[in-house]
């Protein structure tokens, strides 16, 4: 390597934090002089934002997430704002990363500084894929943040501003089902007329489903429901299928 290239590489390695170097080394191969094994030994080290490498990986690449978890990364490590890696996977709509984290023991209803859960983060952007995975692992759709907002309420605020489309509408419908709420009068979640997008009262059947899911707890619900002595149609109903 010529001297000028060496100087550039040294500058890059000084500029980026350990967490950023680790994820770049594993996922992008940006730093050929970094030894991945040496960096892995500090897998739970934090940067200036109190973020670990897993926080960065959860936003980007499931392969990197799996490597870090395999070397002992903490799936519940909070950053400076109490955000977990699962919060970031949900916000960036990386359902495969969310699934890997949950399989490694990430808390599905972890709370950040504002008491928002990963499902609330996913809902704030209408991230249907991540919302499905979180609900599959028992996320509580009725959890409220410090402002008293449920995940569905956060998504309704987005739609009320005229943002979103069919994916966000479908995500809202899923959240309402999980929360035990009836569909909004007039259909769509955004709605242009006053009052459109607000949920009607929940049916007894819908509220019963919510409570059964809550009692099953934070676990992989398809496996838990399969053991119940119930007809297949009821099992699918509990799992928000169909």
NULOBA-672290 format. One record per atom (N, C-alpha, C): atom name; x, y, z; residue in three letters. Coordinates in steps of 0.02 Angstrom, whole numbers. Layout:
REM residues N
   atom        X        Y        Z   type
     CA        X        Y        Z    ALA
...
END
This chain:
REM residues 242
   atom        X        Y        Z   type
      N       43      -60        0    UNK
     CA        0        0        0    UNK
      C       44       62        0    UNK
      N       28      110      -44    UNK
     CA       69      171      -47    UNK
      C       54      215       14    UNK
      N       98      262       31    UNK
     CA       90      303       92    UNK
      C       24      342       95    UNK
      N        2      368       38    UNK
     CA      -60      407       39    UNK
      C     -120      362       56    UNK
      N     -123      301       28    UNK
     CA     -177      256       44    UNK
      C     -174      235      118    UNK
      N     -114      224      143    UNK
     CA     -107      206      214    UNK
      C     -135      262      258    UNK
      N     -119      325      240    UNK
     CA     -143      382      279    UNK
      C     -219      385      278    UNK
      N     -250      372      220    UNK
     CA     -323      373      214    UNK
      C     -354      319      259    UNK
      N     -325      259      257    UNK
     CA     -352      204      297    UNK
      C     -346      219      371    UNK
      N     -290      247      392    UNK
     CA     -281      264      462    UNK
      C     -331      317      484    UNK
      N     -345      365      440    UNK
     CA     -393      418      456    UNK
      C     -463      389      464    UNK
      N     -481      342      420    UNK
     CA     -547      310      424    UNK
      C     -554      272      489    UNK
      N     -501      235      507    UNK
     CA     -506      194      567    UNK
      C     -510      237      629    UNK
      N     -481      297      628    UNK
     CA     -486      343      685    UNK
      C     -554      376      687    UNK
      N     -583      386      629    UNK
     CA     -647      423      625    UNK
      C     -705      382      651    UNK
      N     -707      317      636    UNK
     CA     -765      276      652    UNK
      C     -757      243      720    UNK
      N     -813      236      755    UNK
     CA     -814      204      820    UNK
      C     -803      129      812    UNK
      N     -790       96      869    UNK
     CA     -782       24      868    UNK
      C     -843      -10      839    UNK
      N     -903       11      861    UNK
     CA     -964      -21      836    UNK
      C     -970      -13      761    UNK
      N     -956       47      736    UNK
     CA     -962       58      664    UNK
      C     -909       18      626    UNK
      N     -848       14      653    UNK
     CA     -796      -25      620    UNK
      C     -814      -98      619    UNK
      N     -843     -122      673    UNK
     CA     -861     -193      676    UNK
      C     -913     -210      623    UNK
      N     -966     -171      620    UNK
     CA    -1018     -187      571    UNK
      C     -993     -178      500    UNK
      N     -952     -127      488    UNK
     CA     -925     -117      422    UNK
      C     -877     -173      403    UNK
      N     -838     -196      450    UNK
     CA     -791     -250      437    UNK
      C     -828     -314      418    UNK
      N     -882     -329      456    UNK
     CA     -919     -391      444    UNK
      C     -963     -386      383    UNK
      N    -1001     -331      377    UNK
     CA    -1052     -326      325    UNK
      C    -1027     -296      260    UNK
      N     -978     -250      263    UNK
     CA     -958     -214      204    UNK
      C     -884     -225      186    UNK
      N     -845     -252      233    UNK
     CA     -773     -262      222    UNK
      C     -737     -197      208    UNK
      N     -758     -144      242    UNK
     CA     -729      -78      229    UNK
      C     -659      -70      257    UNK
      N     -642     -107      309    UNK
     CA     -579      -97      343    UNK
      C     -538     -160      340    UNK
      N     -499     -171      287    UNK
     CA     -463     -235      280    UNK
      C     -411     -246      334    UNK
      N     -390     -195      370    UNK
     CA     -339     -204      421    UNK
      C     -368     -219      490    UNK
      N     -435     -215      497    UNK
     CA     -466     -235      559    UNK
      C     -470     -310      563    UNK
      N     -454     -337      620    UNK
     CA     -462     -408      632    UNK
      C     -530     -420      663    UNK
      N     -574     -455      626    UNK
     CA     -642     -464      649    UNK
      C     -644     -499      717    UNK
      N     -600     -549      725    UNK
     CA     -600     -586      788    UNK
      C     -583     -541      847    UNK
      N     -534     -495      837    UNK
     CA     -517     -449      891    UNK
      C     -575     -403      908    UNK
      N     -609     -379      857    UNK
     CA     -666     -335      870    UNK
      C     -723     -372      903    UNK
      N     -734     -435      883    UNK
     CA     -788     -475      911    UNK
      C     -779     -484      986    UNK
      N     -716     -486     1009    UNK
     CA     -703     -493     1080    UNK
      C     -730     -435     1120    UNK
      N     -745     -379     1087    UNK
     CA     -773     -320     1120    UNK
      C     -844     -308     1093    UNK
      N     -880     -362     1084    UNK
     CA     -943     -359     1047    UNK
      C     -995     -315     1081    UNK
      N     -991     -305     1146    UNK
     CA    -1040     -264     1181    UNK
      C    -1013     -195     1200    UNK
      N     -956     -176     1170    UNK
     CA     -930     -109     1181    UNK
      C     -978      -58     1152    UNK
      N     -978        2     1181    UNK
     CA    -1025       54     1159    UNK
      C     -988      114     1131    UNK
      N    -1023      152     1088    UNK
     CA     -994      213     1060    UNK
      C    -1019      273     1100    UNK
      N    -1011      333     1072    UNK
     CA    -1030      393     1107    UNK
      C    -1105      400     1120    UNK
      N    -1145      363     1082    UNK
     CA    -1217      364     1090    UNK
      C    -1241      305     1133    UNK
      N    -1193      270     1162    UNK
     CA    -1206      210     1203    UNK
      C    -1236      154     1160    UNK
      N    -1223      156     1095    UNK
     CA    -1247      103     1051    UNK
      C    -1194       50     1041    UNK
      N    -1216      -12     1039    UNK
     CA    -1171      -67     1024    UNK
      C    -1172      -82      949    UNK
      N    -1128     -126      928    UNK
     CA    -1127     -146      858    UNK
      C    -1194     -176      838    UNK
      N    -1228     -210      885    UNK
     CA    -1291     -242      869    UNK
      C    -1345     -191      853    UNK
      N    -1343     -132      884    UNK
     CA    -1390      -80      866    UNK
      C    -1384      -61      792    UNK
      N    -1321      -54      769    UNK
     CA    -1310      -36      700    UNK
      C    -1329      -93      653    UNK
      N    -1311     -154      672    UNK
     CA    -1325     -212      630    UNK
      C    -1400     -223      622    UNK
      N    -1437     -211      676    UNK
     CA    -1509     -224      675    UNK
      C    -1546     -180      623    UNK
      N    -1516     -124      606    UNK
     CA    -1545      -80      556    UNK
      C    -1531     -102      485    UNK
      N    -1484     -150      477    UNK
     CA    -1456     -160      410    UNK
      C    -1456     -231      385    UNK
      N    -1429     -278      424    UNK
     CA    -1412     -342      394    UNK
      C    -1421     -399      443    UNK
      N    -1464     -448      426    UNK
     CA    -1478     -503      472    UNK
      C    -1417     -549      480    UNK
      N    -1376     -555      428    UNK
     CA    -1316     -596      434    UNK
      C    -1270     -570      487    UNK
      N    -1261     -504      488    UNK
     CA    -1219     -473      538    UNK
      C    -1249     -480      608    UNK
      N    -1315     -473      612    UNK
     CA    -1350     -483      676    UNK
      C    -1336     -553      703    UNK
      N    -1342     -603      661    UNK
     CA    -1332     -672      683    UNK
      C    -1260     -684      705    UNK
      N    -1212     -655      669    UNK
     CA    -1142     -663      689    UNK
      C    -1131     -632      758    UNK
      N    -1155     -571      768    UNK
     CA    -1145     -537      832    UNK
      C    -1179     -575      889    UNK
      N    -1240     -599      877    UNK
     CA    -1275     -637      929    UNK
      C    -1237     -702      945    UNK
      N    -1210     -732      894    UNK
     CA    -1172     -793      904    UNK
      C    -1110     -783      946    UNK
      N    -1083     -723      946    UNK
     CA    -1024     -707      986    UNK
      C    -1041     -673     1052    UNK
      N    -1105     -675     1070    UNK
     CA    -1124     -651     1137    UNK
      C    -1151     -580     1141    UNK
      N    -1170     -550     1085    UNK
     CA    -1199     -483     1088    UNK
      C    -1264     -484     1128    UNK
      N    -1274     -433     1168    UNK
     CA    -1334     -428     1210    UNK
      C    -1393     -403     1170    UNK
      N    -1445     -443     1158    UNK
     CA    -1501     -420     1117    UNK
      C    -1544     -368     1152    UNK
      N    -1533     -357     1217    UNK
     CA    -1573     -309     1255    UNK
      C    -1533     -248     1277    UNK
      N    -1473     -239     1249    UNK
     CA    -1432     -183     1270    UNK
      C    -1466     -117     1254    UNK
      N    -1476      -73     1303    UNK
     CA    -1506       -8     1289    UNK
      C    -1453       43     1269    UNK
      N    -1470       87     1223    UNK
     CA    -1424      141     1207    UNK
      C    -1438      201     1252    UNK
      N    -1412      259     1235    UNK
     CA    -1420      317     1278    UNK
      C    -1492      340     1287    UNK
      N    -1536      322     1240    UNK
     CA    -1607      339     1245    UNK
      C    -1650      280     1266    UNK
      N    -1618      228     1290    UNK
     CA    -1651      166     1311    UNK
      C    -1681      128     1251    UNK
      N    -1657      143     1191    UNK
     CA    -1679      106     1132    UNK
      C    -1641       40     1127    UNK
      N    -1677      -14     1115    UNK
     CA    -1645      -79     1107    UNK
      C    -1631      -91     1033    UNK
      N    -1589     -141     1016    UNK
     CA    -1581     -159      946    UNK
      C    -1647     -176      912    UNK
      N    -1694     -206      949    UNK
     CA    -1759     -223      920    UNK
      C    -1798     -160      902    UNK
      N    -1792     -107      940    UNK
     CA    -1824      -44      921    UNK
      C    -1801      -23      851    UNK
      N    -1735      -27      840    UNK
     CA    -1708       -3      776    UNK
      C    -1724      -49      719    UNK
      N    -1724     -114      730    UNK
     CA    -1745     -161      678    UNK
      C    -1818     -147      657    UNK
      N    -1859     -132      706    UNK
     CA    -1930     -118      693    UNK
      C    -1939      -52      657    UNK
      N    -1901       -2      676    UNK
     CA    -1907       64      645    UNK
      C    -1885       63      572    UNK
      N    -1832       25      558    UNK
     CA    -1806       21      489    UNK
      C    -1842      -33      448    UNK
      N    -1890      -66      479    UNK
     CA    -1929     -120      447    UNK
      C    -1882     -175      421    UNK
      N    -1845     -204      467    UNK
     CA    -1803     -261      453    UNK
      C    -1832     -322      490    UNK
      N    -1887     -350      464    UNK
     CA    -1920     -405      500    UNK
      C    -1875     -465      512    UNK
      N    -1829     -478      465    UNK
     CA    -1784     -535      475    UNK
      C    -1735     -522      532    UNK
      N    -1714     -460      541    UNK
     CA    -1671     -442      598    UNK
      C    -1711     -447      663    UNK
      N    -1773     -423      661    UNK
     CA    -1816     -427      721    UNK
      C    -1826     -499      741    UNK
      N    -1837     -543      693    UNK
     CA    -1848     -613      709    UNK
      C    -1786     -645      741    UNK
      N    -1727     -628      714    UNK
     CA    -1665     -654      742    UNK
      C    -1655     -630      814    UNK
      N    -1669     -566      826    UNK
     CA    -1662     -539      894    UNK
      C    -1711     -571      942    UNK
      N    -1772     -579      921    UNK
     CA    -1823     -609      965    UNK
      C    -1806     -682      979    UNK
      N    -1780     -717      929    UNK
     CA    -1759     -786      940    UNK
      C    -1702     -792      989    UNK
      N    -1663     -738      996    UNK
     CA    -1606     -738     1042    UNK
      C    -1624     -710     1111    UNK
      N    -1688     -695     1122    UNK
     CA    -1709     -672     1188    UNK
      C    -1723     -598     1196    UNK
      N    -1727     -561     1140    UNK
     CA    -1744     -490     1145    UNK
      C    -1814     -482     1175    UNK
      N    -1822     -432     1218    UNK
     CA    -1888     -419     1249    UNK
      C    -1933     -384     1198    UNK
      N    -1988     -417     1181    UNK
     CA    -2031     -392     1128    UNK
      C    -2064     -326     1148    UNK
      N    -2076     -314     1212    UNK
     CA    -2108     -253     1234    UNK
      C    -2060     -208     1273    UNK
      N    -1996     -209     1254    UNK
     CA    -1947     -165     1285    UNK
      C    -1970      -92     1278    UNK
      N    -1956      -52     1328    UNK
     CA    -1978       18     1327    UNK
      C    -1918       65     1320    UNK
      N    -1927      116     1278    UNK
     CA    -1875      167     1272    UNK
      C    -1887      224     1321    UNK
      N    -1851      278     1313    UNK
     CA    -1856      335     1359    UNK
      C    -1926      363     1363    UNK
      N    -1964      358     1307    UNK
     CA    -2032      384     1304    UNK
      C    -2084      329     1316    UNK
      N    -2061      272     1338    UNK
     CA    -2104      214     1352    UNK
      C    -2136      185     1288    UNK
      N    -2105      198     1231    UNK
     CA    -2128      167     1169    UNK
      C    -2097       98     1162    UNK
      N    -2135       51     1137    UNK
     CA    -2111      -17     1124    UNK
      C    -2087      -22     1052    UNK
      N    -2053      -77     1034    UNK
     CA    -2035      -87      964    UNK
      C    -2096      -86      918    UNK
      N    -2153     -113      940    UNK
     CA    -2214     -111      899    UNK
      C    -2237      -40      887    UNK
      N    -2228        3      937    UNK
     CA    -2246       73      929    UNK
      C    -2201      106      876    UNK
      N    -2136       88      877    UNK
     CA    -2089      115      827    UNK
      C    -2109       91      757    UNK
      N    -2125       27      751    UNK
     CA    -2145        0      686    UNK
      C    -2208       35      662    UNK
      N    -2256       44      708    UNK
     CA    -2320       74      689    UNK
      C    -2311      147      668    UNK
      N    -2265      182      697    UNK
     CA    -2256      253      681    UNK
      C    -2237      264      609    UNK
      N    -2214      210      576    UNK
     CA    -2197      215      504    UNK
      C    -2238      167      461    UNK
      N    -2287      134      492    UNK
     CA    -2328       88      454    UNK
      C    -2290       28      428    UNK
      N    -2241        5      467    UNK
     CA    -2198      -51      446    UNK
      C    -2234     -117      457    UNK
      N    -2269     -140      407    UNK
     CA    -2312     -198      413    UNK
      C    -2272     -262      427    UNK
      N    -2216     -271      393    UNK
     CA    -2177     -332      402    UNK
      C    -2152     -339      473    UNK
      N    -2124     -286      501    UNK
     CA    -2099     -289      569    UNK
      C    -2156     -297      619    UNK
      N    -2212     -263      607    UNK
     CA    -2269     -269      652    UNK
      C    -2293     -342      655    UNK
      N    -2296     -375      598    UNK
     CA    -2317     -445      597    UNK
      C    -2271     -489      640    UNK
      N    -2207     -479      633    UNK
     CA    -2159     -520      671    UNK
      C    -2166     -506      746    UNK
      N    -2172     -444      765    UNK
     CA    -2178     -426      836    UNK
      C    -2242     -455      866    UNK
      N    -2297     -451      830    UNK
     CA    -2360     -480      854    UNK
      C    -2356     -556      858    UNK
      N    -2319     -585      813    UNK
     CA    -2309     -658      814    UNK
      C    -2274     -679      878    UNK
      N    -2232     -635      905    UNK
     CA    -2196     -650      967    UNK
      C    -2230     -620     1029    UNK
      N    -2293     -602     1023    UNK
     CA    -2331     -582     1081    UNK
      C    -2328     -509     1100    UNK
      N    -2308     -465     1054    UNK
     CA    -2307     -393     1070    UNK
      C    -2377     -370     1089    UNK
      N    -2381     -326     1138    UNK
     CA    -2446     -301     1162    UNK
      C    -2467     -239     1122    UNK
      N    -2518     -247     1082    UNK
     CA    -2541     -192     1039    UNK
      C    -2574     -136     1079    UNK
      N    -2594     -150     1142    UNK
     CA    -2627      -99     1183    UNK
      C    -2579      -61     1228    UNK
      N    -2513      -75     1222    UNK
     CA    -2464      -39     1263    UNK
      C    -2464       35     1247    UNK
      N    -2462       77     1298    UNK
     CA    -2464      149     1288    UNK
      C    -2397      182     1309    UNK
      N    -2379      234     1272    UNK
     CA    -2318      271     1289    UNK
      C    -2334      327     1338    UNK
      N    -2286      370     1351    UNK
     CA    -2296      423     1400    UNK
      C    -2351      472     1380    UNK
      N    -2365      477     1316    UNK
     CA    -2418      520     1292    UNK
      C    -2486      485     1291    UNK
      N    -2487      422     1313    UNK
     CA    -2549      385     1313    UNK
      C    -2568      355     1245    UNK
      N    -2520      354     1198    UNK
     CA    -2534      329     1132    UNK
      C    -2520      254     1127    UNK
      N    -2564      217     1095    UNK
     CA    -2552      149     1075    UNK
      C    -2516      149     1008    UNK
      N    -2489       92      987    UNK
     CA    -2459       89      920    UNK
      C    -2508      110      865    UNK
      N    -2571       87      870    UNK
     CA    -2621      106      819    UNK
      C    -2632      181      819    UNK
      N    -2632      212      877    UNK
     CA    -2643      284      880    UNK
      C    -2586      322      846    UNK
      N    -2525      297      853    UNK
     CA    -2468      330      821    UNK
      C    -2475      325      744    UNK
      N    -2497      267      721    UNK
     CA    -2506      260      649    UNK
      C    -2564      302      623    UNK
      N    -2618      307      662    UNK
     CA    -2674      349      642    UNK
      C    -2653      422      635    UNK
      N    -2607      443      679    UNK
     CA    -2583      512      674    UNK
      C    -2545      523      608    UNK
      N    -2508      471      586    UNK
     CA    -2473      475      522    UNK
      C    -2523      480      465    UNK
      N    -2574      438      466    UNK
     CA    -2623      437      412    UNK
      C    -2665      501      412    UNK
      N    -2677      529      470    UNK
     CA    -2717      590      474    UNK
      C    -2681      649      440    UNK
      N    -2615      644      434    UNK
     CA    -2577      697      400    UNK
      C    -2575      685      324    UNK
      N    -2610      634      301    UNK
     CA    -2611      620      230    UNK
      C    -2552      580      206    UNK
      N    -2516      550      252    UNK
     CA    -2457      510      235    UNK
      C    -2476      436      235    UNK
      N    -2441      397      197    UNK
     CA    -2454      325      195    UNK
      C    -2499      305      137    UNK
      N    -2505      239      131    UNK
     CA    -2545      212       76    UNK
      C    -2573      144       96    UNK
      N    -2582       99       48    UNK
     CA    -2612       34       63    UNK
      C    -2575       -7      116    UNK
      N    -2508       -3      115    UNK
     CA    -2470      -41      165    UNK
      C    -2485      -16      235    UNK
      N    -2486       50      243    UNK
     CA    -2500       79      309    UNK
      C    -2571       65      331    UNK
      N    -2618       66      284    UNK
     CA    -2688       50      300    UNK
      C    -2693      -22      324    UNK
      N    -2657      -67      290    UNK
     CA    -2658     -138      310    UNK
      C    -2626     -147      379    UNK
      N    -2573     -110      391    UNK
     CA    -2541     -114      457    UNK
      C    -2588      -90      511    UNK
      N    -2625      -36      498    UNK
     CA    -2673      -10      547    UNK
      C    -2728      -62      562    UNK
      N    -2752      -94      509    UNK
     CA    -2804     -145      519    UNK
      C    -2778     -202      562    UNK
      N    -2716     -222      551    UNK
     CA    -2686     -276      591    UNK
      C    -2679     -255      664    UNK
      N    -2657     -194      676    UNK
     CA    -2649     -169      744    UNK
      C    -2716     -165      780    UNK
      N    -2768     -144      744    UNK
     CA    -2835     -141      774    UNK
      C    -2860     -210      793    UNK
      N    -2847     -258      749    UNK
     CA    -2867     -326      766    UNK
      C    -2832     -350      829    UNK
      N    -2767     -339      833    UNK
     CA    -2728     -361      891    UNK
      C    -2750     -325      954    UNK
      N    -2773     -264      947    UNK
     CA    -2794     -224     1005    UNK
      C    -2866     -239     1026    UNK
      N    -2901     -279      984    UNK
     CA    -2970     -296     1000    UNK
      C    -3020     -243      980    UNK
      N    -2999     -198      935    UNK
     CA    -3044     -144      913    UNK
      C    -3080     -164      850    UNK
      N    -3140     -136      841    UNK
     CA    -3178     -146      780    UNK
      C    -3149     -102      726    UNK
      N    -3159     -120      662    UNK
     CA    -3135      -76      607    UNK
      C    -3167       -7      612    UNK
      N    -3131       42      588    UNK
     CA    -3158      111      590    UNK
      C    -3218      118      544    UNK
      N    -3266      157      566    UNK
     CA    -3324      171      523    UNK
      C    -3300      205      459    UNK
      N    -3325      182      403    UNK
     CA    -3306      213      340    UNK
      C    -3245      182      309    UNK
      N    -3216      131      340    UNK
     CA    -3161       94      307    UNK
      C    -3094      122      323    UNK
      N    -3062      158      275    UNK
     CA    -2991      173      278    UNK
      C    -2967      206      341    UNK
      N    -2901      196      354    UNK
     CA    -2872      222      415    UNK
      C    -2860      296      414    UNK
      N    -2842      325      355    UNK
     CA    -2828      396      354    UNK
      C    -2892      437      357    UNK
      N    -2931      429      304    UNK
     CA    -2996      462      303    UNK
      C    -2991      537      295    UNK
      N    -3035      566      256    UNK
     CA    -3033      638      246    UNK
      C    -3088      673      286    UNK
      N    -3139      637      306    UNK
     CA    -3193      670      342    UNK
      C    -3180      668      417    UNK
      N    -3208      714      456    UNK
     CA    -3197      715      528    UNK
      C    -3217      649      560    UNK
      N    -3175      623      602    UNK
     CA    -3189      563      639    UNK
      C    -3168      500      604    UNK
      N    -3152      503      539    UNK
     CA    -3131      443      503    UNK
      C    -3064      420      531    UNK
      N    -3056      354      534    UNK
     CA    -2993      326      558    UNK
      C    -2993      311      632    UNK
      N    -3044      330      670    UNK
     CA    -3046      316      741    UNK
      C    -3084      250      753    UNK
      N    -3058      209      796    UNK
     CA    -3087      142      805    UNK
      C    -3155      145      840    UNK
      N    -3198       97      820    UNK
     CA    -3260       89      855    UNK
      C    -3248       45      917    UNK
      N    -3300       34      957    UNK
     CA    -3292       -8     1016    UNK
      C    -3276      -80      997    UNK
      N    -3234     -112     1037    UNK
     CA    -3215     -180     1022    UNK
      C    -3271     -229     1035    UNK
      N    -3273     -281      995    UNK
     CA    -3323     -334     1006    UNK
      C    -3299     -379     1062    UNK
      N    -3345     -416     1092    UNK
     CA    -3326     -463     1145    UNK
      C    -3277     -515     1118    UNK
      N    -3289     -538     1056    UNK
     CA    -3245     -587     1026    UNK
      C    -3174     -559     1017    UNK
      N    -3170     -497      991    UNK
     CA    -3105     -467      980    UNK
      C    -3068     -453     1045    UNK
      N    -3103     -430     1095    UNK
     CA    -3072     -416     1160    UNK
      C    -3050     -482     1194    UNK
      N    -3089     -535     1183    UNK
     CA    -3070     -600     1211    UNK
      C    -3005     -625     1179    UNK
      N    -3000     -616     1114    UNK
     CA    -2938     -635     1079    UNK
      C    -2878     -597     1107    UNK
      N    -2887     -532     1116    UNK
     CA    -2832     -491     1144    UNK
      C    -2811     -517     1212    UNK
      N    -2859     -535     1254    UNK
     CA    -2842     -558     1322    UNK
      C    -2810     -627     1321    UNK
      N    -2831     -670     1276    UNK
     CA    -2799     -736     1271    UNK
      C    -2727     -727     1249    UNK
      N    -2715     -685     1200    UNK
     CA    -2647     -672     1177    UNK
      C    -2605     -642     1233    UNK
      N    -2634     -597     1272    UNK
     CA    -2598     -566     1328    UNK
      C    -2579     -619     1380    UNK
      N    -2625     -664     1394    UNK
     CA    -2612     -715     1445    UNK
      C    -2559     -765     1422    UNK
      N    -2554     -776     1357    UNK
     CA    -2502     -821     1331    UNK
      C    -2433     -790     1340    UNK
      N    -2430     -724     1344    UNK
     CA    -2367     -691     1361    UNK
      C    -2322     -680     1301    UNK
      N    -2262     -655     1316    UNK
     CA    -2212     -639     1265    UNK
      C    -2174     -702     1247    UNK
      N    -2198     -735     1196    UNK
     CA    -2166     -796     1171    UNK
      C    -2186     -804     1098    UNK
      N    -2159     -855     1065    UNK
     CA    -2177     -867      996    UNK
      C    -2247     -897      995    UNK
      N    -2296     -855      979    UNK
     CA    -2366     -875      987    UNK
      C    -2387     -934      942    UNK
      N    -2364     -939      880    UNK
     CA    -2385     -997      841    UNK
      C    -2369    -1064      874    UNK
      N    -2311    -1069      906    UNK
     CA    -2293    -1131      940    UNK
      C    -2336    -1141     1002    UNK
      N    -2350    -1086     1038    UNK
     CA    -2391    -1091     1099    UNK
      C    -2463    -1109     1083    UNK
      N    -2491    -1077     1032    UNK
     CA    -2561    -1088     1015    UNK
      C    -2571    -1159      988    UNK
      N    -2521    -1185      954    UNK
     CA    -2526    -1253      926    UNK
      C    -2539    -1305      979    UNK
      N    -2515    -1293     1040    UNK
     CA    -2524    -1342     1094    UNK
      C    -2593    -1339     1127    UNK
      N    -2632    -1287     1112    UNK
     CA    -2697    -1279     1143    UNK
      C    -2748    -1327     1113    UNK
      N    -2792    -1355     1154    UNK
     CA    -2843    -1402     1128    UNK
      C    -2902    -1363     1098    UNK
      N    -2889    -1331     1042    UNK
     CA    -2940    -1289     1010    UNK
      C    -2946    -1308      936    UNK
      N    -3003    -1295      907    UNK
     CA    -3011    -1306      834    UNK
      C    -2964    -1261      795    UNK
      N    -2946    -1284      736    UNK
     CA    -2899    -1247      694    UNK
      C    -2922    -1177      678    UNK
      N    -2987    -1168      668    UNK
     CA    -3013    -1102      651    UNK
      C    -3001    -1053      708    UNK
      N    -3009    -1076      770    UNK
     CA    -2998    -1031      827    UNK
      C    -2924    -1016      835    UNK
      N    -2882    -1066      823    UNK
     CA    -2809    -1055      826    UNK
      C    -2789    -1001      776    UNK
      N    -2814    -1005      715    UNK
     CA    -2798     -955      665    UNK
      C    -2824     -886      686    UNK
      N    -2882     -885      716    UNK
     CA    -2910     -821      740    UNK
      C    -2865     -790      793    UNK
      N    -2841     -831      839    UNK
     CA    -2796     -806      891    UNK
      C    -2732     -778      862    UNK
      N    -2710     -807      807    UNK
     CA    -2647     -787      776    UNK
      C    -2655     -732      724    UNK
      N    -2716     -703      721    UNK
     CA    -2730     -647      675    UNK
      C    -2721     -668      602    UNK
      N    -2736     -731      588    UNK
     CA    -2730     -757      520    UNK
      C    -2798     -758      487    UNK
      N    -2801     -731      427    UNK
     CA    -2864     -732      390    UNK
      C    -2911     -677      409    UNK
END
